Each structure stands twice: as structure tokens, then as C-alpha cells.
């Protein structure tokens, strides 16, 4: 089910979205939805990583330890 929502977008971003839409022959809604999906996924990944860092039971490797374990 689609639901319309009103948000405020900076004029500079609107101009860029409109230009992208012209360049790609896809409407602005497509690009805005795609951008929001990617942003939300990144934020969810970040939140998950931060939660894992709080877990004192987890073991972490330094980059040097990881390289060594991979034989690099």
C-alpha cells in the first residue's frame, strides 16, 4: 500500500533531483525513495554495529590481527 507523505526538501536538493530525473528518465519519486531506502539501511547497519561493540562478550581483531590471520 502506498501512502503519500509531505516533507520539506531544500531547493538545492530539489534542483539536483529534478536534474537527475531528466538525466535518467526516472521520476523524482523513484530517486527519493531509492535514496531514503539506502540511507535507512546504512543507519540500521550502523546501529547494529554500535550495539555489537557494546557486547563485552564479543571478540574483536585489530586490522593487523586480521591481516595476519588471512596471511596477508
PyMOL Python script that loads the backbone (N, CA, C, O; Angstrom):
from pymol import cmd

cmd.read_pdbstr("""\
ATOM      1  N   UNK A   1       0.835  -1.169   0.000  1.00  0.00           N
ATOM      2  CA  UNK A   1       0.000   0.000   0.000  1.00  0.00           C
ATOM      3  C   UNK A   1       0.891   1.247   0.000  1.00  0.00           C
ATOM      4  O   UNK A   1       1.805   1.360   0.817  1.00  0.00           O
ATOM      5  N   UNK A   2       0.630   2.157  -0.894  1.00  0.00           N
ATOM      6  CA  UNK A   2       1.374   3.403  -0.953  1.00  0.00           C
ATOM      7  C   UNK A   2       0.686   4.436  -0.092  1.00  0.00           C
ATOM      8  O   UNK A   2      -0.541   4.479   0.002  1.00  0.00           O
ATOM      9  N   UNK A   3       1.503   5.272   0.538  1.00  0.00           N
ATOM     10  CA  UNK A   3       0.970   6.349   1.359  1.00  0.00           C
ATOM     11  C   UNK A   3       1.744   7.606   1.006  1.00  0.00           C
ATOM     12  O   UNK A   3       2.974   7.596   0.970  1.00  0.00           O
ATOM     13  N   UNK A   4       1.036   8.668   0.750  1.00  0.00           N
ATOM     14  CA  UNK A   4       1.675   9.939   0.452  1.00  0.00           C
ATOM     15  C   UNK A   4       2.078  10.609   1.748  1.00  0.00           C
ATOM     16  O   UNK A   4       1.356  10.546   2.743  1.00  0.00           O
ATOM     17  N   UNK A   5       3.227  11.247   1.733  1.00  0.00           N
ATOM     18  CA  UNK A   5       3.734  11.965   2.889  1.00  0.00           C
ATOM     19  C   UNK A   5       4.329  13.269   2.396  1.00  0.00           C
ATOM     20  O   UNK A   5       4.916  13.318   1.315  1.00  0.00           O
ATOM     21  N   UNK A   6       4.184  14.310   3.172  1.00  0.00           N
ATOM     22  CA  UNK A   6       4.739  15.608   2.812  1.00  0.00           C
ATOM     23  C   UNK A   6       5.991  15.858   3.642  1.00  0.00           C
ATOM     24  O   UNK A   6       5.974  15.739   4.867  1.00  0.00           O
ATOM     25  N   UNK A   7       7.073  16.203   2.960  1.00  0.00           N
ATOM     26  CA  UNK A   7       8.308  16.559   3.659  1.00  0.00           C
ATOM     27  C   UNK A   7       8.875  17.826   3.029  1.00  0.00           C
ATOM     28  O   UNK A   7       8.565  18.162   1.886  1.00  0.00           O
ATOM     29  N   UNK A   8       9.701  18.513   3.787  1.00  0.00           N
ATOM     30  CA  UNK A   8      10.353  19.710   3.264  1.00  0.00           C
ATOM     31  C   UNK A   8      11.720  19.314   2.714  1.00  0.00           C
ATOM     32  O   UNK A   8      12.493  18.622   3.376  1.00  0.00           O
ATOM     33  N   UNK A   9      12.002  19.760   1.503  1.00  0.00           N
ATOM     34  CA  UNK A   9      13.277  19.461   0.849  1.00  0.00           C
ATOM     35  C   UNK A   9      13.913  20.777   0.447  1.00  0.00           C
ATOM     36  O   UNK A   9      13.249  21.670  -0.080  1.00  0.00           O
ATOM     37  N   UNK A  10      15.208  20.885   0.701  1.00  0.00           N
ATOM     38  CA  UNK A  10      15.928  22.098   0.346  1.00  0.00           C
ATOM     39  C   UNK A  10      15.862  22.320  -1.164  1.00  0.00           C
ATOM     40  O   UNK A  10      15.966  21.367  -1.937  1.00  0.00           O
ATOM     41  N   UNK A  11      15.691  23.574  -1.585  1.00  0.00           N
ATOM     42  CA  UNK A  11      15.601  23.876  -3.024  1.00  0.00           C
ATOM     43  C   UNK A  11      16.782  23.339  -3.832  1.00  0.00           C
ATOM     44  O   UNK A  11      16.605  22.880  -4.961  1.00  0.00           O
ATOM     45  N   UNK A  12      17.969  23.394  -3.265  1.00  0.00           N
ATOM     46  CA  UNK A  12      19.153  22.886  -3.981  1.00  0.00           C
ATOM     47  C   UNK A  12      19.026  21.380  -4.262  1.00  0.00           C
ATOM     48  O   UNK A  12      19.416  20.906  -5.329  1.00  0.00           O
ATOM     49  N   UNK A  13      18.476  20.638  -3.292  1.00  0.00           N
ATOM     50  CA  UNK A  13      18.267  19.206  -3.490  1.00  0.00           C
ATOM     51  C   UNK A  13      17.179  18.944  -4.517  1.00  0.00           C
ATOM     52  O   UNK A  13      17.286  18.021  -5.324  1.00  0.00           O
ATOM     53  N   UNK A  14      16.141  19.751  -4.486  1.00  0.00           N
ATOM     54  CA  UNK A  14      15.067  19.594  -5.478  1.00  0.00           C
ATOM     55  C   UNK A  14      15.626  19.788  -6.879  1.00  0.00           C
ATOM     56  O   UNK A  14      15.300  19.033  -7.795  1.00  0.00           O
ATOM     57  N   UNK A  15      16.452  20.784  -7.039  1.00  0.00           N
ATOM     58  CA  UNK A  15      17.077  21.033  -8.346  1.00  0.00           C
ATOM     59  C   UNK A  15      17.916  19.824  -8.775  1.00  0.00           C
ATOM     60  O   UNK A  15      17.850  19.391  -9.926  1.00  0.00           O
ATOM     61  N   UNK A  16      18.693  19.292  -7.850  1.00  0.00           N
ATOM     62  CA  UNK A  16      19.549  18.141  -8.179  1.00  0.00           C
ATOM     63  C   UNK A  16      18.717  16.899  -8.513  1.00  0.00           C
ATOM     64  O   UNK A  16      19.042  16.161  -9.443  1.00  0.00           O
ATOM     65  N   UNK A  17      17.645  16.675  -7.750  1.00  0.00           N
ATOM     66  CA  UNK A  17      16.769  15.527  -8.016  1.00  0.00           C
ATOM     67  C   UNK A  17      16.101  15.678  -9.385  1.00  0.00           C
ATOM     68  O   UNK A  17      16.018  14.724 -10.159  1.00  0.00           O
ATOM     69  N   UNK A  18      15.632  16.883  -9.666  1.00  0.00           N
ATOM     70  CA  UNK A  18      14.998  17.120 -10.970  1.00  0.00           C
ATOM     71  C   UNK A  18      15.982  16.907 -12.112  1.00  0.00           C
ATOM     72  O   UNK A  18      15.626  16.340 -13.145  1.00  0.00           O
ATOM     73  N   UNK A  19      17.224  17.364 -11.926  1.00  0.00           N
ATOM     74  CA  UNK A  19      18.234  17.157 -12.966  1.00  0.00           C
ATOM     75  C   UNK A  19      18.529  15.667 -13.139  1.00  0.00           C
ATOM     76  O   UNK A  19      18.643  15.179 -14.264  1.00  0.00           O
ATOM     77  N   UNK A  20      18.651  14.959 -12.039  1.00  0.00           N
ATOM     78  CA  UNK A  20      18.886  13.514 -12.097  1.00  0.00           C
ATOM     79  C   UNK A  20      17.733  12.812 -12.799  1.00  0.00           C
ATOM     80  O   UNK A  20      17.947  11.892 -13.587  1.00  0.00           O
ATOM     81  N   UNK A  21      16.532  13.239 -12.517  1.00  0.00           N
ATOM     82  CA  UNK A  21      15.352  12.649 -13.152  1.00  0.00           C
ATOM     83  C   UNK A  21      15.394  12.833 -14.665  1.00  0.00           C
ATOM     84  O   UNK A  21      15.096  11.910 -15.424  1.00  0.00           O
ATOM     85  N   UNK A  22      15.762  14.024 -15.087  1.00  0.00           N
ATOM     86  CA  UNK A  22      15.877  14.273 -16.529  1.00  0.00           C
ATOM     87  C   UNK A  22      16.956  13.411 -17.154  1.00  0.00           C
ATOM     88  O   UNK A  22      16.769  12.836 -18.226  1.00  0.00           O
ATOM     89  N   UNK A  23      18.108  13.328 -16.460  1.00  0.00           N
ATOM     90  CA  UNK A  23      19.247  12.577 -16.990  1.00  0.00           C
ATOM     91  C   UNK A  23      18.977  11.079 -17.084  1.00  0.00           C
ATOM     92  O   UNK A  23      19.528  10.404 -17.954  1.00  0.00           O
ATOM     93  N   UNK A  24      18.135  10.558 -16.198  1.00  0.00           N
ATOM     94  CA  UNK A  24      17.911   9.108 -16.128  1.00  0.00           C
ATOM     95  C   UNK A  24      16.553   8.659 -16.649  1.00  0.00           C
ATOM     96  O   UNK A  24      16.289   7.461 -16.754  1.00  0.00           O
ATOM     97  N   UNK A  25      15.697   9.615 -16.973  1.00  0.00           N
ATOM     98  CA  UNK A  25      14.337   9.296 -17.407  1.00  0.00           C
ATOM     99  C   UNK A  25      13.554   8.509 -16.357  1.00  0.00           C
ATOM    100  O   UNK A  25      12.716   7.670 -16.686  1.00  0.00           O
ATOM    101  N   UNK A  26      13.844   8.796 -15.094  1.00  0.00           N
ATOM    102  CA  UNK A  26      13.081   8.208 -13.988  1.00  0.00           C
ATOM    103  C   UNK A  26      12.550   9.367 -13.166  1.00  0.00           C
ATOM    104  O   UNK A  26      13.217  10.393 -13.034  1.00  0.00           O
ATOM    105  N   UNK A  27      11.343   9.210 -12.607  1.00  0.00           N
ATOM    106  CA  UNK A  27      10.763  10.347 -11.891  1.00  0.00           C
ATOM    107  C   UNK A  27      11.443  10.598 -10.549  1.00  0.00           C
ATOM    108  O   UNK A  27      12.154   9.745 -10.017  1.00  0.00           O
ATOM    109  N   UNK A  28      11.202  11.791 -10.023  1.00  0.00           N
ATOM    110  CA  UNK A  28      11.839  12.213  -8.776  1.00  0.00           C
ATOM    111  C   UNK A  28      11.473  11.293  -7.620  1.00  0.00           C
ATOM    112  O   UNK A  28      12.305  11.037  -6.750  1.00  0.00           O
ATOM    113  N   UNK A  29      10.249  10.796  -7.599  1.00  0.00           N
ATOM    114  CA  UNK A  29       9.831   9.892  -6.515  1.00  0.00           C
ATOM    115  C   UNK A  29      10.688   8.635  -6.489  1.00  0.00           C
ATOM    116  O   UNK A  29      11.036   8.140  -5.416  1.00  0.00           O
ATOM    117  N   UNK A  30      11.025   8.122  -7.648  1.00  0.00           N
ATOM    118  CA  UNK A  30      11.881   6.932  -7.727  1.00  0.00           C
ATOM    119  C   UNK A  30      13.207   7.217  -7.020  1.00  0.00           C
ATOM    120  O   UNK A  30      13.641   6.443  -6.168  1.00  0.00           O
ATOM    121  N   UNK A  31      13.839   8.323  -7.377  1.00  0.00           N
ATOM    122  CA  UNK A  31      15.149   8.649  -6.813  1.00  0.00           C
ATOM    123  C   UNK A  31      15.065   8.955  -5.322  1.00  0.00           C
ATOM    124  O   UNK A  31      15.948   8.556  -4.563  1.00  0.00           O
ATOM    125  N   UNK A  32      14.030   9.646  -4.894  1.00  0.00           N
ATOM    126  CA  UNK A  32      13.894   9.953  -3.473  1.00  0.00           C
ATOM    127  C   UNK A  32      13.659   8.687  -2.655  1.00  0.00           C
ATOM    128  O   UNK A  32      14.231   8.532  -1.576  1.00  0.00           O
ATOM    129  N   UNK A  33      12.825   7.785  -3.159  1.00  0.00           N
ATOM    130  CA  UNK A  33      12.590   6.530  -2.455  1.00  0.00           C
ATOM    131  C   UNK A  33      13.861   5.695  -2.383  1.00  0.00           C
ATOM    132  O   UNK A  33      14.167   5.110  -1.343  1.00  0.00           O
ATOM    133  N   UNK A  34      14.598   5.640  -3.482  1.00  0.00           N
ATOM    134  CA  UNK A  34      15.847   4.891  -3.526  1.00  0.00           C
ATOM    135  C   UNK A  34      16.848   5.462  -2.522  1.00  0.00           C
ATOM    136  O   UNK A  34      17.491   4.715  -1.786  1.00  0.00           O
ATOM    137  N   UNK A  35      16.977   6.796  -2.497  1.00  0.00           N
ATOM    138  CA  UNK A  35      17.904   7.444  -1.574  1.00  0.00           C
ATOM    139  C   UNK A  35      17.514   7.186  -0.122  1.00  0.00           C
ATOM    140  O   UNK A  35      18.377   6.912   0.712  1.00  0.00           O
ATOM    141  N   UNK A  36      16.227   7.270   0.183  1.00  0.00           N
ATOM    142  CA  UNK A  36      15.766   7.017   1.544  1.00  0.00           C
ATOM    143  C   UNK A  36      16.008   5.569   1.961  1.00  0.00           C
ATOM    144  O   UNK A  36      16.422   5.307   3.091  1.00  0.00           O
ATOM    145  N   UNK A  37      15.751   4.631   1.055  1.00  0.00           N
ATOM    146  CA  UNK A  37      15.997   3.214   1.359  1.00  0.00           C
ATOM    147  C   UNK A  37      17.458   2.993   1.712  1.00  0.00           C
ATOM    148  O   UNK A  37      17.766   2.344   2.711  1.00  0.00           O
ATOM    149  N   UNK A  38      18.365   3.531   0.894  1.00  0.00           N
ATOM    150  CA  UNK A  38      19.788   3.337   1.132  1.00  0.00           C
ATOM    151  C   UNK A  38      20.231   4.003   2.428  1.00  0.00           C
ATOM    152  O   UNK A  38      21.018   3.427   3.180  1.00  0.00           O
ATOM    153  N   UNK A  39      19.739   5.204   2.697  1.00  0.00           N
ATOM    154  CA  UNK A  39      20.094   5.908   3.921  1.00  0.00           C
ATOM    155  C   UNK A  39      19.623   5.123   5.144  1.00  0.00           C
ATOM    156  O   UNK A  39      20.372   4.947   6.104  1.00  0.00           O
ATOM    157  N   UNK A  40      18.398   4.661   5.101  1.00  0.00           N
ATOM    158  CA  UNK A  40      17.849   3.916   6.236  1.00  0.00           C
ATOM    159  C   UNK A  40      18.626   2.623   6.455  1.00  0.00           C
ATOM    160  O   UNK A  40      18.918   2.267   7.596  1.00  0.00           O
ATOM    161  N   UNK A  41      18.964   1.915   5.378  1.00  0.00           N
ATOM    162  CA  UNK A  41      19.753   0.689   5.517  1.00  0.00           C
ATOM    163  C   UNK A  41      21.121   0.976   6.140  1.00  0.00           C
ATOM    164  O   UNK A  41      21.581   0.216   6.992  1.00  0.00           O
ATOM    165  N   UNK A  42      21.772   2.061   5.727  1.00  0.00           N
ATOM    166  CA  UNK A  42      23.066   2.432   6.306  1.00  0.00           C
ATOM    167  C   UNK A  42      22.931   2.732   7.793  1.00  0.00           C
ATOM    168  O   UNK A  42      23.771   2.312   8.589  1.00  0.00           O
ATOM    169  N   UNK A  43      21.883   3.453   8.173  1.00  0.00           N
ATOM    170  CA  UNK A  43      21.671   3.790   9.572  1.00  0.00           C
ATOM    171  C   UNK A  43      21.375   2.541  10.401  1.00  0.00           C
ATOM    172  O   UNK A  43      21.843   2.418  11.532  1.00  0.00           O
ATOM    173  N   UNK A  44      20.598   1.617   9.835  1.00  0.00           N
ATOM    174  CA  UNK A  44      20.309   0.367  10.538  1.00  0.00           C
ATOM    175  C   UNK A  44      21.586  -0.443  10.724  1.00  0.00           C
ATOM    176  O   UNK A  44      21.804  -1.015  11.792  1.00  0.00           O
ATOM    177  N   UNK A  45      22.435  -0.499   9.694  1.00  0.00           N
ATOM    178  CA  UNK A  45      23.712  -1.209   9.796  1.00  0.00           C
ATOM    179  C   UNK A  45      24.602  -0.569  10.864  1.00  0.00           C
ATOM    180  O   UNK A  45      25.236  -1.266  11.656  1.00  0.00           O
ATOM    181  N   UNK A  46      24.640   0.763  10.874  1.00  0.00           N
ATOM    182  CA  UNK A  46      25.433   1.475  11.868  1.00  0.00           C
ATOM    183  C   UNK A  46      24.940   1.167  13.271  1.00  0.00           C
ATOM    184  O   UNK A  46      25.740   0.884  14.163  1.00  0.00           O
ATOM    185  N   UNK A  47      23.636   1.220  13.472  1.00  0.00           N
ATOM    186  CA  UNK A  47      23.071   0.926  14.794  1.00  0.00           C
ATOM    187  C   UNK A  47      23.395  -0.488  15.237  1.00  0.00           C
ATOM    188  O   UNK A  47      23.704  -0.720  16.406  1.00  0.00           O
ATOM    189  N   UNK A  48      23.328  -1.435  14.310  1.00  0.00           N
ATOM    190  CA  UNK A  48      23.654  -2.828  14.646  1.00  0.00           C
ATOM    191  C   UNK A  48      25.124  -2.951  15.031  1.00  0.00           C
ATOM    192  O   UNK A  48      25.456  -3.640  15.996  1.00  0.00           O
ATOM    193  N   UNK A  49      26.003  -2.293  14.288  1.00  0.00           N
ATOM    194  CA  UNK A  49      27.433  -2.344  14.600  1.00  0.00           C
ATOM    195  C   UNK A  49      27.716  -1.732  15.964  1.00  0.00           C
ATOM    196  O   UNK A  49      28.515  -2.268  16.733  1.00  0.00           O
ATOM    197  N   UNK A  50      27.068  -0.617  16.268  1.00  0.00           N
ATOM    198  CA  UNK A  50      27.271   0.024  17.571  1.00  0.00           C
ATOM    199  C   UNK A  50      26.780  -0.863  18.710  1.00  0.00           C
ATOM    200  O   UNK A  50      27.403  -0.914  19.771  1.00  0.00           O
ATOM    201  N   UNK A  51      25.673  -1.556  18.498  1.00  0.00           N
ATOM    202  CA  UNK A  51      25.163  -2.475  19.514  1.00  0.00           C
ATOM    203  C   UNK A  51      26.137  -3.625  19.738  1.00  0.00           C
ATOM    204  O   UNK A  51      26.355  -4.047  20.874  1.00  0.00           O
ATOM    205  N   UNK A  52      26.722  -4.133  18.653  1.00  0.00           N
ATOM    206  CA  UNK A  52      27.683  -5.231  18.781  1.00  0.00           C
ATOM    207  C   UNK A  52      28.924  -4.789  19.550  1.00  0.00           C
ATOM    208  O   UNK A  52      29.498  -5.569  20.310  1.00  0.00           O
ATOM    209  N   UNK A  53      29.337  -3.542  19.353  1.00  0.00           N
ATOM    210  CA  UNK A  53      30.504  -3.033  20.072  1.00  0.00           C
ATOM    211  C   UNK A  53      30.263  -2.971  21.573  1.00  0.00           C
ATOM    212  O   UNK A  53      31.208  -3.053  22.358  1.00  0.00           O
ATOM    213  N   UNK A  54      29.016  -2.827  21.973  1.00  0.00           N
ATOM    214  CA  UNK A  54      28.674  -2.757  23.396  1.00  0.00           C
ATOM    215  C   UNK A  54      28.736  -4.119  24.072  1.00  0.00           C
ATOM    216  O   UNK A  54      28.829  -4.206  25.296  1.00  0.00           O
ATOM    217  N   UNK A  55      28.684  -5.192  23.266  1.00  0.00           N
ATOM    218  CA  UNK A  55      28.679  -6.551  23.810  1.00  0.00           C
ATOM    219  C   UNK A  55      30.095  -6.928  24.244  1.00  0.00           C
ATOM    220  O   UNK A  55      30.972  -7.157  23.411  1.00  0.00           O
ATOM    221  N   UNK A  56      30.301  -6.987  25.544  1.00  0.00           N
ATOM    222  CA  UNK A  56      31.630  -7.268  26.103  1.00  0.00           C
ATOM    223  C   UNK A  56      32.072  -8.711  25.857  1.00  0.00           C
ATOM    224  O   UNK A  56      33.257  -9.020  25.984  1.00  0.00           O
ATOM    225  N   UNK A  57      31.147  -9.585  25.511  1.00  0.00           N
ATOM    226  CA  UNK A  57      31.484 -10.984  25.270  1.00  0.00           C
ATOM    227  C   UNK A  57      32.104 -11.190  23.885  1.00  0.00           C
ATOM    228  O   UNK A  57      32.759 -12.203  23.638  1.00  0.00           O
ATOM    229  N   UNK A  58      31.898 -10.238  22.996  1.00  0.00           N
ATOM    230  CA  UNK A  58      32.412 -10.352  21.626  1.00  0.00           C
ATOM    231  C   UNK A  58      33.917 -10.171  21.597  1.00  0.00           C
ATOM    232  O   UNK A  58      34.477  -9.393  22.370  1.00  0.00           O
ATOM    233  N   UNK A  59      34.567 -10.901  20.694  1.00  0.00           N
ATOM    234  CA  UNK A  59      35.997 -10.782  20.481  1.00  0.00           C
ATOM    235  C   UNK A  59      36.222 -10.001  19.200  1.00  0.00           C
ATOM    236  O   UNK A  59      35.562 -10.239  18.188  1.00  0.00           O
ATOM    237  N   UNK A  60      37.156  -9.072  19.252  1.00  0.00           N
ATOM    238  CA  UNK A  60      37.449  -8.259  18.073  1.00  0.00           C
ATOM    239  C   UNK A  60      38.910  -8.397  17.700  1.00  0.00           C
ATOM    240  O   UNK A  60      39.778  -8.570  18.556  1.00  0.00           O
ATOM    241  N   UNK A  61      39.165  -8.316  16.401  1.00  0.00           N
ATOM    242  CA  UNK A  61      40.532  -8.361  15.893  1.00  0.00           C
ATOM    243  C   UNK A  61      40.931  -6.976  15.406  1.00  0.00           C
ATOM    244  O   UNK A  61      40.121  -6.243  14.839  1.00  0.00           O
ATOM    245  N   UNK A  62      42.187  -6.633  15.636  1.00  0.00           N
ATOM    246  CA  UNK A  62      42.695  -5.399  15.041  1.00  0.00           C
ATOM    247  C   UNK A  62      42.914  -5.669  13.556  1.00  0.00           C
ATOM    248  O   UNK A  62      42.883  -6.817  13.112  1.00  0.00           O
ATOM    249  N   UNK A  63      43.134  -4.615  12.806  1.00  0.00           N
ATOM    250  CA  UNK A  63      43.369  -4.814  11.366  1.00  0.00           C
ATOM    251  C   UNK A  63      44.629  -5.631  11.145  1.00  0.00           C
ATOM    252  O   UNK A  63      44.689  -6.435  10.215  1.00  0.00           O
ATOM    253  N   UNK A  64      45.629  -5.438  11.982  1.00  0.00           N
ATOM    254  CA  UNK A  64      46.868  -6.222  11.858  1.00  0.00           C
ATOM    255  C   UNK A  64      46.616  -7.698  12.158  1.00  0.00           C
ATOM    256  O   UNK A  64      47.133  -8.571  11.461  1.00  0.00           O
ATOM    257  N   UNK A  65      45.824  -7.978  13.189  1.00  0.00           N
ATOM    258  CA  UNK A  65      45.495  -9.367  13.510  1.00  0.00           C
ATOM    259  C   UNK A  65      44.704 -10.012  12.375  1.00  0.00           C
ATOM    260  O   UNK A  65      44.918 -11.181  12.052  1.00  0.00           O
ATOM    261  N   UNK A  66      43.808  -9.270  11.781  1.00  0.00           N
ATOM    262  CA  UNK A  66      43.013  -9.791  10.674  1.00  0.00           C
ATOM    263  C   UNK A  66      43.905 -10.097   9.472  1.00  0.00           C
ATOM    264  O   UNK A  66      43.787 -11.160   8.861  1.00  0.00           O
ATOM    265  N   UNK A  67      44.793  -9.170   9.137  1.00  0.00           N
ATOM    266  CA  UNK A  67      45.723  -9.405   8.029  1.00  0.00           C
ATOM    267  C   UNK A  67      46.557 -10.649   8.266  1.00  0.00           C
ATOM    268  O   UNK A  67      46.747 -11.462   7.362  1.00  0.00           O
ATOM    269  N   UNK A  68      47.055 -10.795   9.492  1.00  0.00           N
ATOM    270  CA  UNK A  68      47.876 -11.952   9.827  1.00  0.00           C
ATOM    271  C   UNK A  68      47.081 -13.239   9.708  1.00  0.00           C
ATOM    272  O   UNK A  68      47.579 -14.238   9.189  1.00  0.00           O
ATOM    273  N   UNK A  69      45.838 -13.217  10.191  1.00  0.00           N
ATOM    274  CA  UNK A  69      45.007 -14.433  10.124  1.00  0.00           C
ATOM    275  C   UNK A  69      44.661 -14.805   8.692  1.00  0.00           C
ATOM    276  O   UNK A  69      44.387 -15.968   8.395  1.00  0.00           O
ATOM    277  N   UNK A  70      44.673 -13.814   7.800  1.00  0.00           N
ATOM    278  CA  UNK A  70      44.395 -14.062   6.375  1.00  0.00           C
ATOM    279  C   UNK A  70      45.658 -14.319   5.582  1.00  0.00           C
ATOM    280  O   UNK A  70      45.600 -14.565   4.378  1.00  0.00           O
ATOM    281  N   UNK A  71      46.814 -14.263   6.256  1.00  0.00           N
ATOM    282  CA  UNK A  71      48.085 -14.500   5.588  1.00  0.00           C
ATOM    283  C   UNK A  71      48.507 -13.362   4.669  1.00  0.00           C
ATOM    284  O   UNK A  71      49.176 -13.580   3.659  1.00  0.00           O
ATOM    285  N   UNK A  72      48.116 -12.171   5.022  1.00  0.00           N
ATOM    286  CA  UNK A  72      48.477 -11.013   4.190  1.00  0.00           C
ATOM    287  C   UNK A  72      49.652 -10.256   4.757  1.00  0.00           C
ATOM    288  O   UNK A  72      50.081  -9.258   4.179  1.00  0.00           O
TER     289      UNK A  72
END
""", "prot")
cmd.dss("prot")
cmd.show_as("cartoon", "prot")
cmd.util.cbc("prot")
cmd.orient("prot")
